[in-house]
Amino acid sequence: MPGIAVLKKTWVLALLGLVVVIGGVTFYNWHRNESLGIDGRKDTCAEAMEPPLSMSTLEISVPDDSPSAMKELLADAPILTRDPTVILTPGAPVLAHPIRMHNGQDFNDCPHWLLPNYDAAGHLVQLVDYVYDCPHKYVRFAYAGTIFSGDPRYSNPFPYLSAEQAKALLESARGVDAKADPAPELVFLPLNVGVPQQPGPAYNWRGGGAVPSDPIWLLAGTDGRDYLVGEDKRVYTLHDIPW
């Protein structure tokens, strides 16, 4: 009957319209969740608890946190593992930011200044990590990691990829340019790697960024998504990360 046929057609069209709307909303939310947004790039350092002061805690006031001033400040700072008989040449310090870190501890919730040190032959032999309490303008020595000749980082600069290299990888892999604002930044992530006996969700992750001293690049793409460029030179979206 003509009336029933028209009614069926109307219901079919309405159902298709509903599917399109739901699909569009789902796609929008998926796309939106691929960007951290302004709030997602903010750390929670101001709310983090300070560790108790002890003989192993060295806090240094930061009157100027420009890279050149930080290099001079950190290069002269005493660290507990420094051998005074070994002459090291400090490189340019870099600032690594926490992403989605909210556990109340300053080591995880605050940015870190990382100072690379090189030997006389130009090899990267040490990386010194300082927690940066930016609200109170001081750094706290966290640890100094020694890099030996068998480590792949030994003959490479730090950071291992430059911002320009990361942007080039993004353009090559995804056909997307990186925005100038927000600028590319080095970040570390709340990844649970675990141990061989008890592997975590990120046990097989090879992109880096699991600890502050091994940061990776975060880039804002011109397509509205945020991208992470791993130390494996692969380009990831936020959905690719084993949070």
C-alpha positions as a Markdown table, in Angstrom:
| # | Residue | x | y | z |
|---|---|---|---|---|
| 1 | Met | 0.0 | 0.0 | 0.0 |
| 2 | Pro | 1.3 | 3.5 | -0.9 |
| 3 | Gly | 0.8 | 4.9 | 2.6 |
| 4 | Ile | 2.7 | 2.1 | 4.3 |
| 5 | Ala | 5.5 | 2.3 | 1.7 |
| 6 | Val | 5.9 | 6.0 | 2.4 |
| 7 | Leu | 5.9 | 5.4 | 6.1 |
| 8 | Lys | 8.6 | 2.7 | 5.8 |
| 9 | Lys | 10.7 | 5.0 | 3.7 |
| 10 | Thr | 10.4 | 7.8 | 6.2 |
| 11 | Trp | 11.5 | 5.5 | 9.1 |
| 12 | Val | 14.4 | 4.3 | 7.1 |
| 13 | Leu | 15.5 | 7.8 | 6.3 |
| 14 | Ala | 15.1 | 8.8 | 9.9 |
| 15 | Leu | 17.1 | 5.8 | 11.0 |
| 16 | Leu | 19.9 | 6.6 | 8.5 |
| 17 | Gly | 19.9 | 10.2 | 9.7 |
| 18 | Leu | 20.2 | 9.1 | 13.3 |
| 19 | Val | 23.2 | 6.8 | 12.4 |
| 20 | Val | 24.9 | 9.7 | 10.6 |
| 21 | Val | 24.4 | 12.0 | 13.6 |
| 22 | Ile | 25.7 | 9.4 | 16.1 |
| 23 | Gly | 28.6 | 8.5 | 13.8 |
| 24 | Gly | 29.5 | 12.2 | 13.4 |
| 25 | Val | 29.4 | 12.8 | 17.2 |
| 26 | Thr | 31.5 | 9.7 | 17.8 |
| 27 | Phe | 34.0 | 10.8 | 15.2 |
| 28 | Tyr | 34.1 | 14.3 | 16.6 |
| 29 | Asn | 34.7 | 13.0 | 20.1 |
| 30 | Trp | 37.4 | 10.7 | 18.9 |
| 31 | His | 39.1 | 13.5 | 17.0 |
| 32 | Arg | 38.8 | 15.8 | 20.0 |
| 33 | Asn | 40.3 | 13.3 | 22.3 |
| 34 | Glu | 43.4 | 13.2 | 20.0 |
| 35 | Ser | 44.3 | 16.7 | 21.3 |
| 36 | Leu | 45.4 | 17.4 | 24.8 |
| 37 | Gly | 44.1 | 21.0 | 24.6 |
| 38 | Ile | 45.4 | 23.8 | 26.7 |
| 39 | Asp | 44.4 | 22.2 | 30.0 |
| 40 | Gly | 46.0 | 18.9 | 29.0 |
| 41 | Arg | 49.4 | 20.6 | 28.6 |
| 42 | Lys | 49.3 | 22.0 | 32.1 |
| 43 | Asp | 51.2 | 20.1 | 34.9 |
| 44 | Thr | 50.0 | 19.8 | 38.5 |
| 45 | Cys | 53.3 | 20.8 | 40.0 |
| 46 | Ala | 51.7 | 23.4 | 42.2 |
| 47 | Glu | 49.7 | 20.8 | 44.0 |
| 48 | Ala | 52.5 | 18.2 | 44.3 |
| 49 | Met | 53.9 | 17.3 | 47.7 |
| 50 | Glu | 57.5 | 18.2 | 48.4 |
| 51 | Pro | 59.7 | 15.3 | 49.5 |
| 52 | Pro | 61.1 | 15.6 | 53.0 |
| 53 | Leu | 64.5 | 17.4 | 53.1 |
| 54 | Ser | 67.4 | 15.1 | 53.7 |
| 55 | Met | 71.2 | 14.8 | 53.1 |
| 56 | Ser | 70.3 | 13.4 | 49.7 |
| 57 | Thr | 68.1 | 16.3 | 48.7 |
| 58 | Leu | 69.8 | 19.3 | 47.1 |
| 59 | Glu | 67.6 | 22.3 | 46.3 |
| 60 | Ile | 68.8 | 25.3 | 44.3 |
| 61 | Ser | 67.0 | 28.6 | 43.8 |
| 62 | Val | 66.3 | 29.5 | 40.2 |
| 63 | Pro | 66.3 | 33.3 | 39.6 |
| 64 | Asp | 66.3 | 32.9 | 35.8 |
| 65 | Asp | 65.0 | 29.8 | 34.0 |
| 66 | Ser | 66.1 | 30.7 | 30.5 |
| 67 | Pro | 68.2 | 27.8 | 28.9 |
| 68 | Ser | 71.4 | 29.8 | 29.0 |
| 69 | Ala | 71.0 | 30.7 | 32.7 |
| 70 | Met | 70.0 | 27.2 | 33.6 |
| 71 | Lys | 73.1 | 25.8 | 31.9 |
| 72 | Glu | 75.3 | 28.0 | 34.0 |
| 73 | Leu | 73.4 | 27.3 | 37.2 |
| 74 | Leu | 73.2 | 23.5 | 36.8 |
| 75 | Ala | 76.8 | 23.1 | 35.5 |
| 76 | Asp | 78.0 | 24.7 | 38.8 |
| 77 | Ala | 75.6 | 22.7 | 41.0 |
| 78 | Pro | 77.1 | 20.0 | 43.2 |
| 79 | Ile | 75.8 | 16.5 | 42.7 |
| 80 | Leu | 76.3 | 13.6 | 44.9 |
| 81 | Thr | 77.8 | 11.3 | 42.2 |
| 82 | Arg | 80.2 | 13.7 | 40.6 |
| 83 | Asp | 83.8 | 12.6 | 40.5 |
| 84 | Pro | 85.9 | 15.7 | 40.9 |
| 85 | Thr | 88.8 | 14.1 | 39.0 |
| 86 | Val | 86.8 | 13.7 | 35.8 |
| 87 | Ile | 86.4 | 16.8 | 33.7 |
| 88 | Leu | 83.0 | 17.0 | 31.9 |
| 89 | Thr | 81.7 | 19.6 | 29.5 |
| 90 | Pro | 78.0 | 20.5 | 30.0 |
| 91 | Gly | 75.7 | 20.7 | 27.0 |
| 92 | Ala | 72.5 | 22.7 | 26.6 |
| 93 | Pro | 69.9 | 21.7 | 29.2 |
| 94 | Val | 66.4 | 20.8 | 28.1 |
| 95 | Leu | 63.1 | 21.0 | 29.9 |
| 96 | Ala | 60.8 | 17.9 | 29.9 |
| 97 | His | 57.2 | 18.3 | 30.8 |
| 98 | Pro | 54.9 | 15.7 | 32.4 |
| 99 | Ile | 51.8 | 14.7 | 30.4 |
| 100 | Arg | 48.7 | 13.3 | 32.2 |
| 101 | Met | 50.8 | 12.9 | 35.4 |
| 102 | His | 48.7 | 13.4 | 38.5 |
| 103 | Asn | 49.9 | 11.3 | 41.4 |
| 104 | Gly | 50.8 | 14.0 | 43.9 |
| 105 | Gln | 54.6 | 13.5 | 43.9 |
| 106 | Asp | 56.8 | 16.3 | 42.6 |
| 107 | Phe | 59.0 | 13.8 | 40.7 |
| 108 | Asn | 56.1 | 12.8 | 38.4 |
| 109 | Asp | 54.0 | 16.0 | 38.4 |
| 110 | Cys | 56.7 | 18.6 | 37.9 |
| 111 | Pro | 58.8 | 19.4 | 34.9 |
| 112 | His | 62.4 | 18.3 | 34.8 |
| 113 | Trp | 65.6 | 20.1 | 33.7 |
| 114 | Leu | 68.0 | 17.6 | 32.1 |
| 115 | Leu | 71.7 | 18.5 | 31.8 |
| 116 | Pro | 73.8 | 16.4 | 29.4 |
| 117 | Asn | 77.5 | 16.1 | 30.1 |
| 118 | Tyr | 80.1 | 15.2 | 27.6 |
| 119 | Asp | 83.7 | 13.8 | 27.8 |
| 120 | Ala | 86.7 | 15.3 | 26.1 |
| 121 | Ala | 85.9 | 13.3 | 22.9 |
| 122 | Gly | 82.4 | 14.7 | 22.8 |
| 123 | His | 80.6 | 11.5 | 23.9 |
| 124 | Leu | 77.5 | 11.8 | 26.0 |
| 125 | Val | 78.6 | 10.2 | 29.3 |
| 126 | Gln | 76.2 | 11.6 | 31.9 |
| 127 | Leu | 72.7 | 12.9 | 32.2 |
| 128 | Val | 71.8 | 14.9 | 35.3 |
| 129 | Asp | 68.1 | 15.1 | 36.2 |
| 130 | Tyr | 66.7 | 18.0 | 38.3 |
| 131 | Val | 63.0 | 18.2 | 39.3 |
| 132 | Tyr | 61.9 | 21.8 | 38.6 |
| 133 | Asp | 59.4 | 23.3 | 41.0 |
| 134 | Cys | 58.4 | 26.1 | 38.8 |
| 135 | Pro | 55.8 | 27.7 | 41.1 |
| 136 | His | 58.4 | 28.1 | 43.8 |
| 137 | Lys | 61.4 | 28.6 | 41.4 |
| 138 | Tyr | 63.8 | 26.0 | 42.6 |
| 139 | Val | 65.3 | 22.8 | 41.2 |
| 140 | Arg | 66.0 | 19.7 | 43.2 |
| 141 | Phe | 68.7 | 17.2 | 42.3 |
| 142 | Ala | 67.0 | 13.8 | 41.4 |
| 143 | Tyr | 69.8 | 11.7 | 40.1 |
| 144 | Ala | 72.8 | 11.5 | 37.6 |
| 145 | Gly | 72.8 | 8.6 | 35.2 |
| 146 | Thr | 76.0 | 7.4 | 33.7 |
| 147 | Ile | 76.0 | 6.5 | 30.0 |
| 148 | Phe | 78.6 | 3.9 | 28.9 |
| 149 | Ser | 80.2 | 3.2 | 25.6 |
| 150 | Gly | 77.9 | 0.3 | 24.8 |
| 151 | Asp | 74.8 | 2.4 | 25.1 |
| 152 | Pro | 73.4 | 3.7 | 21.8 |
| 153 | Arg | 73.1 | 7.2 | 23.3 |
| 154 | Tyr | 76.8 | 7.4 | 23.9 |
| 155 | Ser | 77.6 | 8.6 | 20.4 |
| 156 | Asn | 74.4 | 10.6 | 19.9 |
| 157 | Pro | 73.5 | 14.2 | 20.9 |
| 158 | Phe | 70.8 | 14.9 | 23.5 |
| 159 | Pro | 68.0 | 15.1 | 22.9 |
| 160 | Tyr | 68.4 | 12.3 | 20.4 |
| 161 | Leu | 66.0 | 13.9 | 18.0 |
| 162 | Ser | 65.9 | 17.7 | 17.5 |
| 163 | Ala | 62.6 | 19.5 | 17.2 |
| 164 | Glu | 63.2 | 20.1 | 13.5 |
| 165 | Gln | 63.8 | 16.3 | 13.0 |
| 166 | Ala | 60.6 | 15.6 | 14.8 |
| 167 | Lys | 58.6 | 18.0 | 12.7 |
| 168 | Ala | 60.1 | 16.5 | 9.5 |
| 169 | Leu | 59.1 | 13.0 | 10.7 |
| 170 | Leu | 55.5 | 14.2 | 11.3 |
| 171 | Glu | 55.3 | 15.7 | 7.8 |
| 172 | Ser | 56.8 | 12.6 | 6.2 |
| 173 | Ala | 54.7 | 10.1 | 8.1 |
| 174 | Arg | 51.3 | 11.8 | 8.3 |
| 175 | Gly | 51.5 | 14.6 | 5.8 |
| 176 | Val | 50.8 | 17.1 | 8.5 |
| 177 | Asp | 52.7 | 20.2 | 9.5 |
| 178 | Ala | 53.5 | 21.1 | 13.2 |
| 179 | Lys | 52.0 | 24.3 | 14.6 |
| 180 | Ala | 54.4 | 27.0 | 15.9 |
| 181 | Asp | 52.0 | 27.6 | 18.8 |
| 182 | Pro | 52.0 | 25.6 | 20.9 |
| 183 | Ala | 55.6 | 25.0 | 20.1 |
| 184 | Pro | 57.1 | 21.4 | 20.1 |
| 185 | Glu | 58.0 | 20.3 | 23.6 |
| 186 | Leu | 59.8 | 17.4 | 25.2 |
| 187 | Val | 57.5 | 15.3 | 27.4 |
| 188 | Phe | 57.4 | 12.2 | 29.6 |
| 189 | Leu | 54.3 | 10.0 | 30.0 |
| 190 | Pro | 52.7 | 7.9 | 32.8 |
| 191 | Leu | 53.6 | 4.5 | 31.2 |
| 192 | Asn | 53.5 | 1.3 | 33.3 |
| 193 | Val | 56.3 | -0.7 | 31.8 |
| 194 | Gly | 56.6 | -3.2 | 34.7 |
| 195 | Val | 59.3 | -5.8 | 34.9 |
| 196 | Pro | 59.9 | -9.1 | 33.1 |
| 197 | Gln | 58.3 | -11.1 | 35.9 |
| 198 | Gln | 55.3 | -8.8 | 36.0 |
| 199 | Pro | 55.0 | -6.8 | 32.7 |
| 200 | Gly | 52.9 | -3.7 | 32.6 |
| 201 | Pro | 50.6 | -2.5 | 29.7 |
| 202 | Ala | 53.6 | -0.6 | 28.2 |
| 203 | Tyr | 56.1 | -3.4 | 28.6 |
| 204 | Asn | 56.6 | -3.8 | 24.8 |
| 205 | Trp | 56.6 | 0.0 | 24.2 |
| 206 | Arg | 59.7 | 1.1 | 22.4 |
| 207 | Gly | 58.8 | 4.8 | 21.8 |
| 208 | Gly | 60.5 | 6.2 | 24.9 |
| 209 | Gly | 59.1 | 8.8 | 27.3 |
| 210 | Ala | 58.5 | 6.4 | 30.2 |
| 211 | Val | 60.9 | 8.4 | 32.5 |
| 212 | Pro | 61.7 | 12.1 | 32.6 |
| 213 | Ser | 65.3 | 11.5 | 31.5 |
| 214 | Asp | 64.1 | 9.8 | 28.3 |
| 215 | Pro | 61.7 | 12.4 | 26.9 |
| 216 | Ile | 60.0 | 12.4 | 23.5 |
| 217 | Trp | 58.6 | 15.2 | 21.3 |
| 218 | Leu | 55.0 | 16.4 | 21.6 |
| 219 | Leu | 53.8 | 18.3 | 18.5 |
| 220 | Ala | 50.5 | 20.0 | 17.8 |
| 221 | Gly | 49.5 | 19.2 | 14.2 |
| 222 | Thr | 47.8 | 21.7 | 11.9 |
| 223 | Asp | 44.9 | 19.1 | 11.6 |
| 224 | Gly | 44.0 | 19.7 | 15.3 |
| 225 | Arg | 45.6 | 16.5 | 16.6 |
| 226 | Asp | 48.5 | 16.1 | 18.9 |
| 227 | Tyr | 51.3 | 13.8 | 17.9 |
| 228 | Leu | 54.2 | 12.2 | 19.7 |
| 229 | Val | 57.4 | 11.4 | 17.9 |
| 230 | Gly | 59.1 | 8.5 | 19.7 |
| 231 | Glu | 62.8 | 7.8 | 20.0 |
| 232 | Asp | 62.2 | 4.9 | 17.5 |
| 233 | Lys | 61.3 | 7.7 | 15.0 |
| 234 | Arg | 57.7 | 6.6 | 14.7 |
| 235 | Val | 54.9 | 9.1 | 14.9 |
| 236 | Tyr | 52.0 | 8.3 | 17.3 |
| 237 | Thr | 48.7 | 9.8 | 18.1 |
| 238 | Leu | 47.4 | 9.9 | 21.7 |
| 239 | His | 45.3 | 6.8 | 21.0 |
| 240 | Asp | 48.4 | 4.9 | 20.1 |
| 241 | Ile | 50.0 | 5.3 | 23.5 |
| 242 | Pro | 49.6 | 2.4 | 26.0 |
| 243 | Trp | 48.5 | 4.6 | 28.8 |
